[in-house]
Amino acid sequence: MTSPGAPRTARVQRETSESSIDLSLNLDGSGVSDIETTVPFFDHLLTAFAKHSLTDLTVRASGDVHIDVHHTVEDVGIVLGQAIREALGDKRGISRYGDALVPLDEALAQAVVDISGRPYLVHSGEPAGYEYHLIGGHFTGSMVRHVFEAIAFNAGLTVHVTVLAGRDPHHIAEAEFKAFARAFRQAKALDPLVSGIPSTKGAL
């Protein structure tokens, strides 16, 4: 059970033959981040997530990026999801739901988040062939969906992300992360009108 006023923080470490990760977060922060994953564009996306969700986030990650960035990026997503789940505690007093529509120049993305305890991802709207595009020469477009899957399934979130418009792959990915961040910010927020756990089941 989460004590009233208790800090919603977590630190998770993960060590495998493919990656090494040390991640800490504060859900009640101001968006301060210190992120080094050895994958520069992913650092950029995580920094945007922290800033726009008002989550303080520190990440130190390394892995077999000489093979591919896939393992490091996926494992950071897993650990981020685990840390979110731990920091949320029993979810007492949260708003639970959040939604956001975020533009980035020509790109437009929508995200809807339910801190439901039921992992589910619906992800659609990226242009045909987007998954094959190399952003920054190293980060494939397919990893955007993969990170959302890792976060949602490990945090216990229901997440819908829809790309409504976009041409530039960088803008599309960033708009998706910013939309997710803004929706998550609303969902995790403590609502003074909510008494207890916001579910008719009494648990999330």
N, CA, C and O of each residue as an XYZ file, in Angstrom:
816
protein
N       0.843     -1.196      0.000
C       0.000      0.000      0.000
C       0.882      1.251      0.000
O       1.912      1.296      0.672
N       0.463      2.268     -0.764
C       1.189      3.526     -0.804
C       0.705      4.436      0.312
O      -0.492      4.704      0.414
N       1.615      4.916      1.149
C       1.240      5.825      2.225
C       0.946      7.202      1.652
O       1.632      7.633      0.726
N      -0.068      7.917      2.182
C      -0.377      9.253      1.695
C       0.850     10.155      1.788
O       1.505     10.213      2.828
N       1.153     10.844      0.721
C       2.284     11.766      0.721
C       3.637     11.104      0.531
O       4.656     11.792      0.478
N       3.666      9.776      0.428
C       4.937      9.071      0.244
C       5.493      9.371     -1.143
O       4.731      9.483     -2.104
N       6.809      9.503     -1.256
C       7.393      9.779     -2.572
C       7.155      8.618     -3.530
O       7.329      7.454     -3.169
N       6.761      8.947     -4.738
C       6.518      7.915     -5.752
C       7.784      7.764     -6.595
O       7.890      8.294     -7.701
N       8.713      7.040     -6.045
C      10.019      6.874     -6.673
C      10.342      5.397     -6.826
O       9.745      4.544     -6.171
N      11.297      5.111     -7.703
C      11.749      3.733     -7.879
C      13.127      3.740     -8.514
O      13.500      4.662     -9.240
N      13.867      2.691     -8.220
C      15.139      2.440     -8.895
C      15.173      0.968     -9.285
O      14.935      0.088     -8.458
N      15.471      0.715    -10.548
C      15.510     -0.654    -11.056
C      16.822     -0.851    -11.806
O      17.231     -0.009    -12.605
N      17.466     -1.968    -11.534
C      18.694     -2.329    -12.229
C      18.483     -3.661    -12.935
O      17.815     -4.552    -12.410
N      19.051     -3.790    -14.115
C      18.900     -5.017    -14.907
C      20.233     -5.313    -15.576
O      20.838     -4.441    -16.200
N      20.676     -6.538    -15.439
C      21.964     -6.947    -15.994
C      21.751     -8.241    -16.771
O      21.320     -9.246    -16.206
N      22.055     -8.216    -18.071
C      21.988     -9.420    -18.887
C      23.259     -9.493    -19.736
O      24.115     -8.611    -19.667
N      23.366    -10.541    -20.526
C      24.517    -10.656    -21.422
C      24.443     -9.651    -22.561
O      25.415     -9.460    -23.292
N      23.274     -9.001    -22.712
C      23.079     -8.060    -23.822
C      23.108     -6.599    -23.396
O      23.406     -5.723    -24.207
N      22.799     -6.329    -22.121
C      22.751     -4.929    -21.685
C      22.914     -4.816    -20.172
O      22.725     -5.779    -19.429
N      23.270     -3.611    -19.747
C      23.370     -3.275    -18.328
C      22.651     -1.947    -18.120
O      22.972     -0.950    -18.766
N      21.674     -1.943    -17.209
C      20.822     -0.760    -17.041
C      20.647     -0.432    -15.571
O      20.421     -1.308    -14.737
N      20.758      0.860    -15.277
C      20.484      1.393    -13.941
C      19.582      2.605    -14.151
O      20.007      3.611    -14.721
N      18.338      2.507    -13.690
C      17.335      3.546    -13.954
C      16.647      3.948    -12.661
O      16.271      3.090    -11.863
N      16.483      5.231    -12.454
C      15.716      5.726    -11.310
C      14.776      6.818    -11.790
O      15.075      7.549    -12.734
N      13.627      6.915    -11.115
C      12.659      7.943    -11.496
C      11.870      8.430    -10.298
O      11.786      7.767     -9.263
N      11.298      9.602    -10.471
C      10.422     10.228     -9.491
C       9.202     10.726    -10.244
O       9.299     11.661    -11.039
N       8.052     10.107     -9.997
C       6.844     10.470    -10.717
C       6.334     11.856    -10.352
O       5.537     12.439    -11.088
N       6.787     12.388     -9.221
C       6.330     13.698     -8.777
C       7.430     14.745     -8.946
O       7.554     15.667     -8.140
N       8.216     14.590     -9.991
C       9.322     15.498    -10.240
C       8.915     16.687    -11.087
O       7.739     17.038    -11.178
N       9.921     17.302    -11.706
C       9.697     18.491    -12.534
C      10.171     18.288    -13.969
O      10.215     19.237    -14.752
N      10.530     17.039    -14.317
C      10.956     16.766    -15.675
C      12.452     16.828    -15.888
O      12.916     16.897    -17.026
N      13.214     16.803    -14.803
C      14.667     16.821    -14.905
C      15.152     15.441    -15.342
O      14.675     14.425    -14.837
N      16.096     15.405    -16.275
C      16.588     14.111    -16.741
C      18.096     14.117    -16.908
O      18.712     15.154    -17.152
N      18.672     12.933    -16.770
C      20.103     12.708    -16.981
C      20.210     11.322    -17.611
O      20.208     10.310    -16.911
N      20.302     11.287    -18.928
C      20.111     10.040    -19.657
C      21.289      9.753    -20.576
O      21.678     10.582    -21.398
N      21.843      8.562    -20.416
C      22.906      8.081    -21.299
C      22.654      6.600    -21.586
O      22.880      5.740    -20.735
N      22.181      6.324    -22.803
C      21.907      4.937    -23.180
C      22.874      4.423    -24.253
O      22.801      3.258    -24.646
N      23.759      5.267    -24.717
C      24.669      5.016    -25.845
C      23.931      4.988    -27.180
O      24.525      4.668    -28.210
N      22.634      5.320    -27.170
C      21.837      5.429    -28.400
C      21.297      6.860    -28.441
O      20.258      7.131    -27.840
N      21.968      7.775    -29.128
C      21.656      9.203    -29.015
C      20.207      9.583    -29.289
O      19.640     10.387    -28.549
N      19.589      9.025    -30.335
C      18.205      9.414    -30.616
C      17.261      8.913    -29.534
O      16.275      9.578    -29.216
N      17.550      7.757    -28.968
C      16.734      7.245    -27.863
C      16.890      8.143    -26.636
O      15.914      8.395    -25.929
N      18.096      8.624    -26.379
C      18.297      9.596    -25.299
C      17.382     10.802    -25.507
O      16.767     11.303    -24.565
N      17.303     11.257    -26.754
C      16.471     12.409    -27.109
C      14.996     12.129    -26.801
O      14.304     12.984    -26.248
N      14.521     10.944    -27.156
C      13.125     10.586    -26.916
C      12.824     10.457    -25.421
O      11.775     10.909    -24.959
N      13.734      9.846    -24.667
C      13.529      9.700    -23.224
C      13.583     11.043    -22.509
O      12.858     11.267    -21.540
N      14.441     11.931    -22.989
C      14.502     13.281    -22.419
C      13.174     14.003    -22.636
O      12.681     14.690    -21.742
N      12.598     13.844    -23.828
C      11.292     14.448    -24.118
C      10.206     13.840    -23.228
O       9.339     14.553    -22.723
N      10.259     12.517    -23.039
C       9.281     11.869    -22.156
C       9.362     12.432    -20.748
O       8.335     12.770    -20.159
N      10.569     12.538    -20.198
C      10.741     13.056    -18.842
C      10.225     14.486    -18.736
O       9.480     14.821    -17.815
N      10.628     15.320    -19.683
C      10.275     16.739    -19.643
C       8.769     16.945    -19.671
O       8.228     17.730    -18.892
N       8.099     16.243    -20.566
C       6.682     16.516    -20.789
C       5.758     15.695    -19.907
O       4.558     15.964    -19.854
N       6.296     14.695    -19.210
C       5.480     13.965    -18.233
C       5.742     14.449    -16.811
O       5.110     13.977    -15.865
N       6.679     15.396    -16.660
C       7.090     15.888    -15.335
C       7.556     14.726    -14.458
O       7.207     14.628    -13.281
N       8.353     13.854    -15.067
C       8.965     12.737    -14.357
C      10.470     12.951    -14.327
O      11.096     13.073    -15.380
N      11.058     12.998    -13.146
C      12.514     13.056    -13.059
C      13.053     11.672    -13.409
O      12.592     10.663    -12.875
N      14.035     11.633    -14.315
C      14.479     10.347    -14.852
C      15.993     10.333    -15.028
O      16.567     11.214    -15.668
N      16.621      9.326    -14.455
C      18.053      9.102    -14.638
C      18.250      7.706    -15.208
O      17.729      6.728    -14.671
N      19.005      7.618    -16.300
C      19.251      6.329    -16.948
C      20.727      6.215    -17.300
O      21.312      7.117    -17.900
N      21.308      5.100    -16.918
C      22.640      4.724    -17.375
C      22.506      3.338    -18.002
O      22.165      2.369    -17.324
N      22.776      3.258    -19.289
C      22.613      1.982    -19.983
C      23.743      1.786    -20.976
O      24.224      2.735    -21.595
N      24.152      0.549    -21.113
C      25.122      0.162    -22.135
C      24.762     -1.232    -22.598
O      24.122     -1.998    -21.877
N      25.183     -1.551    -23.815
C      24.853     -2.872    -24.332
C      25.565     -3.159    -25.629
O      26.498     -2.455    -26.016
N      25.115     -4.203    -26.296
C      25.789     -4.675    -27.499
C      25.337     -3.899    -28.743
O      24.873     -4.485    -29.721
N      25.483     -2.567    -28.684
C      25.057     -1.735    -29.808
C      25.925     -1.946    -31.047
O      25.558     -1.514    -32.139
N      27.071     -2.605    -30.887
C      27.883     -2.943    -32.061
C      27.173     -3.990    -32.919
O      27.473     -4.140    -34.104
N      26.230     -4.711    -32.312
C      25.392     -5.652    -33.051
C      24.167     -4.926    -33.596
O      23.860     -4.991    -34.786
N      23.469     -4.226    -32.681
C      22.244     -3.509    -33.031
C      21.826     -2.747    -31.775
O      22.199     -3.122    -30.663
N      21.058     -1.686    -31.956
C      20.571     -0.949    -30.775
C      19.382     -1.662    -30.131
O      18.960     -1.282    -29.039
N      18.842     -2.676    -30.782
C      17.589     -3.307    -30.365
C      17.603     -3.742    -28.899
O      16.692     -3.398    -28.145
N      18.621     -4.493    -28.489
C      18.636     -5.052    -27.132
C      18.660     -3.954    -26.077
O      17.920     -4.015    -25.095
N      19.512     -2.949    -26.278
C      19.633     -1.874    -25.291
C      18.342     -1.078    -25.195
O      17.874     -0.783    -24.095
N      17.760     -0.729    -26.341
C      16.533      0.066    -26.343
C      15.381     -0.716    -25.716
O      14.647     -0.184    -24.883
N      15.226     -1.971    -26.113
C      14.151     -2.795    -25.555
C      14.306     -2.955    -24.040
O      13.328     -2.836    -23.303
N      15.512     -3.218    -23.580
C      15.726     -3.456    -22.155
C      15.511     -2.194    -21.327
O      15.027     -2.275    -20.197
N      15.861     -1.035    -21.868
C      15.562      0.212    -21.164
C      14.049      0.397    -21.065
O      13.551      0.831    -20.025
N      13.312      0.077    -22.124
C      11.857      0.160    -22.071
C      11.266     -0.764    -21.017
O      10.336     -0.387    -20.303
N      11.808     -1.977    -20.922
C      11.353     -2.925    -19.899
C      11.580     -2.362    -18.499
O      10.684     -2.392    -17.656
N      12.781     -1.852    -18.260
C      13.133     -1.339    -16.934
C      12.327     -0.079    -16.611
O      11.899      0.104    -15.471
N      12.116      0.787    -17.600
C      11.302      1.976    -17.368
C       9.891      1.567    -16.967
O       9.323      2.143    -16.039
N       9.319      0.584    -17.651
C       7.994      0.103    -17.281
C       7.957     -0.473    -15.882
O       7.021     -0.207    -15.129
N       8.955     -1.256    -15.522
C       9.019     -1.831    -14.178
C       9.114     -0.739    -13.111
O       8.484     -0.836    -12.058
N       9.900      0.293    -13.388
C      10.064      1.382    -12.423
C       8.773      2.177    -12.271
O       8.411      2.570    -11.162
N       8.076      2.415    -13.384
C       6.792      3.119    -13.308
C       5.812      2.326    -12.451
O       5.133      2.889    -11.592
N       5.741      1.033    -12.683
C       4.810      0.187    -11.923
C       5.137      0.222    -10.429
O       4.241      0.331     -9.592
N       6.426      0.129    -10.106
C       6.840      0.156     -8.701
C       6.525      1.502     -8.055
O       6.025      1.554     -6.931
N       6.818      2.584     -8.764
C       6.618      3.921     -8.197
C       5.137      4.244     -8.007
O       4.786      4.987     -7.091
N       4.271      3.705     -8.847
C       2.835      3.967     -8.725
C       2.228      3.323     -7.480
O       1.185      3.764     -6.999
N       2.872      2.292     -6.962
C       2.352      1.627     -5.767
C       0.971      1.040     -6.012
O       0.748      0.383     -7.028
N       0.040      1.273     -5.087
C      -1.312      0.719     -5.255
C      -2.216      1.640     -6.062
O      -3.393      1.339     -6.263
N      -1.667      2.765     -6.526
C      -2.345      3.716     -7.423
C      -3.457      4.504     -6.720
O      -4.345      5.063     -7.363
N      -3.387      4.534     -5.418
C      -4.391      5.258     -4.640
C      -4.348      6.757     -4.966
O      -3.284      7.373     -4.918
N      -5.493      7.331     -5.292
C      -5.616      8.769     -5.482
C      -5.228      9.292     -6.857
O      -5.250     10.502     -7.083
N      -4.872      8.397     -7.785
C      -4.449      8.888     -9.095
C      -5.656      9.229     -9.974
O      -6.770      8.765     -9.734
N      -5.410     10.041    -10.983
C      -6.442     10.368    -11.957
C      -6.806      9.153    -12.802
O      -7.965      8.974    -13.176
N      -5.828      8.333    -13.094
C      -5.915      7.066    -13.829
C      -5.906      7.234    -15.340
O      -5.162      6.529    -16.022
N      -6.707      8.145    -15.887
C      -6.799      8.296    -17.338
C      -6.104      9.576    -17.803
O      -6.071     10.580    -17.091
N      -5.558      9.513    -19.001
C      -4.983     10.710    -19.603
C      -5.033     10.617    -21.110
O      -4.958      9.527    -21.677
N      -5.159     11.762    -21.759
C      -5.110     11.774    -23.214
C      -4.459     13.065    -23.685
O      -4.545     14.094    -23.014
N      -3.808     13.006    -24.842
C      -3.098     14.164    -25.361
C      -3.006     14.087    -26.871
O      -2.901     13.008    -27.455
N      -3.047     15.253    -27.487
C      -2.890     15.415    -28.921
C      -1.751     16.400    -29.106
O      -1.868     17.564    -28.723
N      -0.635     15.938    -29.698
C       0.579     16.751    -29.743
C       1.095     16.890    -31.176
O       1.301     15.890    -31.863
N       1.303     18.136    -31.625
C       1.904     18.353    -32.939
C       3.410     18.563    -32.831
O       3.911     19.017    -31.802
N       4.115     18.232    -33.885
C       5.507     18.643    -34.044
C       5.674     18.974    -35.522
O       5.885     18.094    -36.355
N       5.574     20.256    -35.823
C       5.558     20.711    -37.211
C       4.471     19.956    -37.984
O       3.292     20.071    -37.651
N       4.847     19.190    -39.004
C       3.837     18.522    -39.834
C       3.281     17.251    -39.186
O       2.264     16.723    -39.635
N       3.940     16.761    -38.136
C       3.512     15.522    -37.483
C       2.479     15.810    -36.393
O       2.512     16.850    -35.735
N       1.572     14.866    -36.227
C       0.542     14.989    -35.199
C       0.279     13.602    -34.629
O      -0.014     12.663    -35.368
N       0.386     13.480    -33.302
C       0.182     12.188    -32.647
C      -0.774     12.319    -31.479
O      -0.805     13.339    -30.790
N      -1.548     11.280    -31.269
C      -2.470     11.219    -30.138
C      -2.117     10.024    -29.277
O      -1.808      8.948    -29.789
N      -2.163     10.216    -27.966
C      -1.952      9.110    -27.032
C      -3.037      9.148    -25.965
O      -3.432     10.213    -25.490
N      -3.506      7.966    -25.601
C      -4.469      7.804    -24.512
C      -3.915      6.740    -23.582
O      -3.523      5.661    -24.025
N      -3.885      7.049    -22.291
C      -3.299      6.151    -21.297
C      -4.321      5.844    -20.205
O      -5.015      6.732    -19.710
N      -4.394      4.580    -19.849
C      -5.177      4.136    -18.690
C      -4.238      3.329    -17.802
O      -3.719      2.292    -18.212
N      -4.025      3.814    -16.583
C      -3.210      3.066    -15.618
C      -4.118      1.988    -15.031
O      -4.623      2.103    -13.914
N      -4.301      0.957    -15.814
C      -5.360     -0.020    -15.576
C      -4.889     -1.276    -14.853
O      -5.697     -2.007    -14.280
N      -3.558     -1.529    -14.879
C      -3.059     -2.807    -14.402
C      -3.182     -3.899    -15.452
O      -2.741     -5.028    -15.237
N      -3.788     -3.558    -16.601
C      -3.964     -4.519    -17.696
C      -3.118     -4.050    -18.884
O      -3.479     -3.080    -19.551
N      -2.012     -4.720    -19.151
C      -1.132     -4.278    -20.237
C      -1.772     -4.482    -21.605
O      -2.218     -5.576    -21.950
N      -1.803     -3.387    -22.376
C      -2.343     -3.485    -23.725
C      -1.822     -2.305    -24.526
O      -1.769     -1.181    -24.027
N      -1.437     -2.565    -25.774
C      -0.991     -1.497    -26.659
C      -1.720     -1.577    -27.984
O      -1.776     -2.633    -28.614
N      -2.281     -0.447    -28.402
C      -2.801     -0.281    -29.757
C      -1.989      0.846    -30.378
O      -1.982      1.971    -29.877
N      -1.308      0.533    -31.472
C      -0.374      1.495    -32.083
C      -0.623      1.504    -33.580
O      -0.527      0.466    -34.236
N      -0.943      2.676    -34.123
C      -1.305      2.712    -35.540
C      -0.986      4.073    -36.155
O      -0.735      5.055    -35.458
N      -1.005      4.092    -37.482
C      -0.933      5.355    -38.214
C       0.428      5.753    -38.747
O       0.528      6.712    -39.511
N       1.490      5.035    -38.361
C       2.792      5.387    -38.913
C       2.792      5.112    -40.417
O       2.183      4.138    -40.859
N       3.465      5.953    -41.213
C       3.466      5.765    -42.665
C       4.049      4.419    -43.070
O       4.879      3.855    -42.357
N       3.618      3.909    -44.207
C       4.142      2.646    -44.733
C       5.651      2.734    -44.887
O       6.169      3.704    -45.439
N       6.351      1.728    -44.401
C       7.800      1.700    -44.495
C       8.514      2.408    -43.367
O       9.743      2.384    -43.297
N       7.752      3.046    -42.474
C       8.369      3.798    -41.373
C       9.262      2.904    -40.515
O      10.308      3.339    -40.034
N       8.843      1.656    -40.327
C       9.572      0.748    -39.437
C      10.981      0.442    -39.951
O      11.839     -0.002    -39.189
N      11.215      0.679    -41.234
C      12.528      0.384    -41.813
C      13.466      1.590    -41.837
O      14.655      1.457    -42.127
N      12.926      2.751    -41.534
C      13.731      3.975    -41.660
C      14.736      4.098    -40.512
O      14.402      3.863    -39.351
N      15.964      4.467    -40.854
C      16.989      4.720    -39.840
C      16.965      6.196    -39.464
O      17.219      7.066    -40.298
N      16.663      6.464    -38.218
C      16.638      7.839    -37.729
C      17.985      8.116    -37.071
O      18.382      7.422    -36.136
N      18.668      9.113    -37.557
C      20.001      9.390    -37.038
C      21.013      8.344    -37.449
O      22.122      8.302    -36.918
N      20.631      7.495    -38.399
C      21.549      6.495    -38.909
C      21.711      5.264    -38.044
O      22.556      4.416    -38.330
N      20.899      5.146    -36.968
C      21.111      4.029    -36.043
C      19.828      3.509    -35.398
O      19.776      2.353    -34.976
N      18.804      4.339    -35.317
C      17.581      3.984    -34.587
C      16.486      3.693    -35.604
O      16.014      4.605    -36.281
N      16.079      2.435    -35.718
C      15.057      2.093    -36.706
C      13.673      2.490    -36.217
O      13.375      2.437    -35.024
N      12.828      2.893    -37.178
C      11.476      3.309    -36.826
C      10.689      2.243    -36.098
O       9.797      2.564    -35.313
N      11.002      0.967    -36.342
C      10.292     -0.128    -35.681
C      10.454     -0.093    -34.168
O       9.618     -0.630    -33.441
N      11.525      0.537    -33.688
C      11.787      0.546    -32.250
C      10.801      1.425    -31.481
O      10.631      1.247    -30.275
N      10.153      2.367    -32.158
C       9.191      3.234    -31.465
C       8.067      2.389    -30.885
O       7.779      2.460    -29.690
N       7.439      1.594    -31.733
C       6.370      0.711    -31.238
C       6.908     -0.264    -30.199
O       6.247     -0.547    -29.200
N       8.106     -0.771    -30.440
C       8.667     -1.782    -29.548
C       8.878     -1.215    -28.138
O       8.649     -1.911    -27.148
N       9.310      0.036    -28.049
C       9.499      0.669    -26.735
C       8.158      0.846    -26.033
O       8.041      0.583    -24.836
N       7.148      1.290    -26.773
C       5.826      1.438    -26.156
C       5.304      0.088    -25.648
O       4.695      0.024    -24.580
N       5.540     -0.986    -26.405
C       5.153     -2.322    -25.948
C       5.858     -2.675    -24.643
O       5.228     -3.162    -23.704
N       7.159     -2.430    -24.587
C       7.934     -2.785    -23.397
C       7.461     -1.994    -22.180
O       7.324     -2.548    -21.090
N       7.214     -0.702    -22.369
C       6.746      0.128    -21.254
C       5.361     -0.313    -20.800
O       5.138     -0.559    -19.614
N       4.428     -0.413    -21.749
C       3.040     -0.741    -21.403
C       2.934     -2.083    -20.704
O       2.226     -2.205    -19.704
N       3.631     -3.097    -21.216
C       3.488     -4.441    -20.663
C       4.159     -4.583    -19.302
O       3.721     -5.386    -18.478
N       5.203     -3.823    -19.059
C       5.887     -3.918    -17.774
C       5.347     -2.951    -16.732
O       5.522     -3.175    -15.534
N       4.695     -1.882    -17.167
C       4.093     -0.939    -16.221
C       2.646     -1.280    -15.919
O       2.081     -0.770    -14.951
N       2.030     -2.142    -16.737
C       0.615     -2.449    -16.554
C      -0.281     -1.332    -17.041
O      -1.260     -0.975    -16.384
N       0.058     -0.774    -18.207
C      -0.708      0.338    -18.772
C      -1.479     -0.117    -20.004
O      -1.000     -0.954    -20.769
N      -2.661      0.429    -20.192
C      -3.347      0.353    -21.475
C      -2.989      1.626    -22.234
O      -3.230      2.732    -21.749
N      -2.416      1.468    -23.419
C      -1.915      2.622    -24.176
C      -2.405      2.536    -25.618
O      -2.262      1.507    -26.278
N      -2.980      3.626    -26.087
C      -3.319      3.779    -27.496
C      -2.500      4.943    -28.045
O      -2.586      6.061    -27.538
N      -1.709      4.680    -29.076
C      -0.929      5.732    -29.733
C      -1.285      5.719    -31.213
O      -1.191      4.685    -31.874
N      -1.696      6.876    -31.729
C      -2.102      6.992    -33.124
C      -1.371      8.154    -33.785
O      -1.403      9.279    -33.287
N      -0.722      7.881    -34.894
C      -0.118      8.947    -35.700
C      -1.182      9.430    -36.676
O      -1.670      8.659    -37.503
N      -1.540     10.707    -36.579
C      -2.594     11.276    -37.408
C      -2.048     11.970    -38.643
O      -2.738     12.095    -39.654
N      -0.787     12.428    -38.552
C      -0.158     13.088    -39.695
C       1.344     13.057    -39.480
O       1.818     12.934    -38.350
N       2.094     13.170    -40.579
C       3.542     13.235    -40.430
C       4.275     12.774    -41.670
O       3.817     11.882    -42.383
N       5.421     13.391    -41.921
C       6.267     13.011    -43.047
C       7.683     12.711    -42.589
O       8.284     11.727    -43.021
N       8.222     13.560    -41.712
C       9.594     13.396    -41.251
C       9.655     12.350    -40.134
O       8.965     12.501    -39.127
N      10.465     11.290    -40.285
C      10.504     10.224    -39.284
C      10.883     10.705    -37.882
O      10.337     10.217    -36.893
N      11.810     11.651    -37.792
C      12.201     12.206    -36.495
C      11.005     12.878    -35.835
O      10.739     12.655    -34.654
N      10.291     13.693    -36.588
C       9.140     14.406    -36.035
C       8.052     13.439    -35.582
O       7.430     13.639    -34.539
N       7.826     12.392    -36.366
C       6.786     11.421    -36.014
C       7.112     10.744    -34.688
O       6.265     10.676    -33.798
N       8.338     10.242    -34.556
C       8.733      9.559    -33.319
C       8.650     10.494    -32.117
O       8.156     10.113    -31.055
N       9.129     11.700    -32.290
C       9.129     12.638    -31.166
C       7.717     13.043    -30.777
O       7.412     13.173    -29.591
N       6.853     13.244    -31.765
C       5.463     13.576    -31.460
C       4.786     12.446    -30.696
O       4.008     12.698    -29.776
N       5.077     11.193    -31.072
C       4.503     10.050    -30.367
C       4.945     10.027    -28.907
O       4.124      9.825    -28.011
N       6.229     10.233    -28.667
C       6.736     10.202    -27.296
C       6.201     11.366    -26.473
O       5.893     11.201    -25.293
N       6.090     12.534    -27.082
C       5.569     13.685    -26.345
C       4.090     13.498    -26.030
O       3.635     13.861    -24.945
N       3.339     12.934    -26.971
C       1.925     12.677    -26.710
C       1.765     11.657    -25.585
O       0.937     11.830    -24.691
N       2.562     10.597    -25.640
C       2.519      9.601    -24.571
C       2.879     10.232    -23.229
O       2.246      9.945    -22.213
N       3.885     11.083    -23.228
C       4.317     11.746    -21.990
C       3.209     12.602    -21.401
O       2.949     12.550    -20.199
N       2.556     13.389    -22.248
C       1.488     14.277    -21.753
C       0.291     13.474    -21.244
O      -0.321     13.839    -20.241
N      -0.039     12.393    -21.927
C      -1.149     11.560    -21.472
C      -0.798     10.874    -20.156
O      -1.627     10.804    -19.248
N       0.419     10.374    -20.052
C       0.858      9.728    -18.815
C       0.894     10.727    -17.664
O       0.554     10.386    -16.531
N       1.304     11.951    -17.951
C       1.326     13.008    -16.927
C      -0.056     13.197    -16.309
O      -0.183     13.316    -15.091
N      -1.088     13.225    -17.146
C      -2.451     13.371    -16.628
C      -2.860     12.145    -15.823
O      -3.452     12.268    -14.750
N      -2.544     10.965    -16.342
C      -3.001      9.725    -15.720
C      -2.374      9.483    -14.361
O      -3.047      8.997    -13.452
N      -1.087      9.813    -14.201
C      -0.382      9.564    -12.946
C      -0.648     10.631    -11.894
O      -0.335     10.444    -10.718
N      -1.227     11.753    -12.322
C      -1.427     12.878    -11.416
C      -2.326     12.496    -10.240
O      -3.304     11.766    -10.402
N      -1.986     12.990     -9.080
C      -2.820     12.773     -7.906
C      -4.005     13.740     -7.950
O      -3.820     14.953     -8.051
N      -5.205     13.202     -7.873
C      -6.433     13.984     -7.995
C      -7.051     14.146     -6.608
O      -7.438     13.150     -5.996
N      -7.155     15.375     -6.097
C      -7.707     15.572     -4.751
C      -9.160     15.129     -4.621
O      -9.659     14.949     -3.510
N      -9.838     14.953     -5.751
C     -11.232     14.525     -5.699
C     -11.367     13.003     -5.657
O     -12.455     12.477     -5.423
N     -10.264     12.305     -5.884
C     -10.306     10.841     -5.885
C     -10.013     10.318     -4.489
O      -8.978     10.629     -3.900
N     -10.927      9.530     -3.974
C     -10.758      8.915     -2.666
C     -10.462      7.421     -2.877
O     -11.302      6.683     -3.394
N      -9.286      6.994     -2.480
C      -8.944      5.585     -2.638
C      -8.478      5.266     -4.040
O      -7.882      6.104     -4.716
N      -8.756      4.041     -4.475
C      -8.300      3.550     -5.766
C      -9.402      3.747     -6.804
O     -10.529      3.298     -6.593
N      -9.096      4.411     -7.925
C     -10.138      4.747     -8.898
C     -10.571      3.566     -9.760
O     -10.325      3.540    -10.966
N     -11.211      2.603     -9.135
C     -11.733      1.445     -9.845
C     -12.891      0.868     -9.060
O     -12.839      0.800     -7.832
N     -13.945      0.448     -9.763
C     -15.078     -0.190     -9.068
C     -14.681     -1.520     -8.464
O     -15.371     -2.038     -7.585
N     -13.555     -2.087     -8.937
C     -13.069     -3.366     -8.388
C     -12.309     -3.155     -7.081
O     -12.113     -4.093     -6.309
N     -11.880     -1.907     -6.839
C     -11.102     -1.626     -5.634
C      -9.626     -1.911     -5.772
O      -8.878     -1.826     -4.798
N      -9.194     -2.254     -6.988
C      -7.765     -2.541     -7.225
C      -7.452     -2.276     -8.689
O      -8.292     -2.452     -9.571
N      -6.230     -1.852     -8.915
C      -5.749     -1.635    -10.294
C      -4.447     -2.400    -10.489
O      -3.865     -2.362    -11.573
